[in-house]
Amino acid sequence: MNIVVLGPPGSGKSTQARLLAEKTGLTLFSTGEVLRNIAKDPSHKLHSIILNEMSSGSIVDDSIVNPILSEALLANLGDKMVIDGVPRRFSQVNLLDYTLDTVGKKVDFAIFIDTSVSESVKRIISRSTKENRPDDTSEAVKLRVDLYHKETEPVLKSYKSRGILYTVDGGGTVEKIHTEIMSLYNSFRSALPSRSR
């Protein structure tokens, strides 16, 4: 079983993906972790580019990030995965489909943590204040969240058209969201052939 966890900045999707992986024993594939590891590795050929993009809060260009993700995914394809952080754009839907298909796998389910723009902004500003990141103004954060929704809409439409998109309310507590996701997971699992679970 391969599950994609989607959600705007501030939705807590990475936390929920981690909790889901820990609870189910599925392998967590985190796009953010892959990129952070490169940013911390001066010997990597893309170290400077990734570090600069991440430090500025920019979204890493597809031409740079997609080959990295494809390589990292291929290294994990023996496992059943919870996939966090990809796809964010429609080109990455195709990337993920193609990469999984090389070993006869696919995205079985996609979970979207639906969080309002105002709630996303509030959470990010609160986190930024604690981390002393003054560049994260309300206006800048709102632009990032709005861009996420614009770029991710085709992703959601694609998974919805396949009948594998499920939405949970991102406005609740971490525990409440996790409980809802686990309920969905148990439903997914019972619906799959035993060899795919």
Secondary structure in CASP SS format (residue, H / E / C, confidence):
PFRMAT SS
TARGET T0000
AUTHOR 0000-0000-0000
METHOD secondary structure of the structure
MODEL  1
M C 1.00
N C 1.00
I E 1.00
V E 1.00
V E 1.00
L E 1.00
G C 1.00
P C 1.00
P C 1.00
G C 1.00
S C 1.00
G C 1.00
K H 1.00
S H 1.00
T H 1.00
Q H 1.00
A H 1.00
R H 1.00
L H 1.00
L H 1.00
A H 1.00
E H 1.00
K H 1.00
T H 1.00
G C 1.00
L C 1.00
T E 1.00
L E 1.00
F E 1.00
S E 1.00
T H 1.00
G H 1.00
E H 1.00
V H 1.00
L H 1.00
R H 1.00
N H 1.00
I H 1.00
A H 1.00
K C 1.00
D C 1.00
P C 1.00
S C 1.00
H C 1.00
K C 1.00
L C 1.00
H H 1.00
S H 1.00
I H 1.00
I H 1.00
L H 1.00
N H 1.00
E H 1.00
M H 1.00
S H 1.00
S C 1.00
G C 1.00
S C 1.00
I C 1.00
V C 1.00
D C 1.00
D H 1.00
S H 1.00
I H 1.00
V H 1.00
N H 1.00
P H 1.00
I H 1.00
L H 1.00
S H 1.00
E H 1.00
A H 1.00
L H 1.00
L H 1.00
A C 1.00
N C 1.00
L C 1.00
G C 1.00
D C 1.00
K C 1.00
M E 1.00
V E 1.00
I E 1.00
D E 1.00
G C 1.00
V C 1.00
P C 1.00
R C 1.00
R C 1.00
F H 1.00
S H 1.00
Q H 1.00
V H 1.00
N H 1.00
L H 1.00
L H 1.00
D H 1.00
Y H 1.00
T H 1.00
L H 1.00
D H 1.00
T C 1.00
V C 1.00
G C 1.00
K C 1.00
K C 1.00
V C 1.00
D C 1.00
F E 1.00
A E 1.00
I E 1.00
F E 1.00
I E 1.00
D E 1.00
T C 1.00
S C 1.00
V H 1.00
S H 1.00
E H 1.00
S H 1.00
V H 1.00
K H 1.00
R H 1.00
I H 1.00
I H 1.00
S H 1.00
R H 1.00
S H 1.00
T H 1.00
K H 1.00
E C 1.00
N C 1.00
R C 1.00
P C 1.00
D C 1.00
D C 1.00
T C 1.00
S H 1.00
E H 1.00
A H 1.00
V H 1.00
K H 1.00
L H 1.00
R H 1.00
V H 1.00
D H 1.00
L H 1.00
Y H 1.00
H H 1.00
K H 1.00
E H 1.00
T H 1.00
E H 1.00
P H 1.00
V H 1.00
L H 1.00
K H 1.00
S H 1.00
Y H 1.00
K H 1.00
S H 1.00
R H 1.00
G C 1.00
I C 1.00
L E 1.00
Y E 1.00
T E 1.00
V E 1.00
D E 1.00
G C 1.00
G C 1.00
G C 1.00
T C 1.00
V H 1.00
E H 1.00
K H 1.00
I H 1.00
H H 1.00
T H 1.00
E H 1.00
I H 1.00
M H 1.00
S H 1.00
L H 1.00
Y H 1.00
N H 1.00
S H 1.00
F H 1.00
R H 1.00
S H 1.00
A H 1.00
L C 1.00
P C 1.00
S H 1.00
R H 1.00
S H 1.00
R C 1.00
END
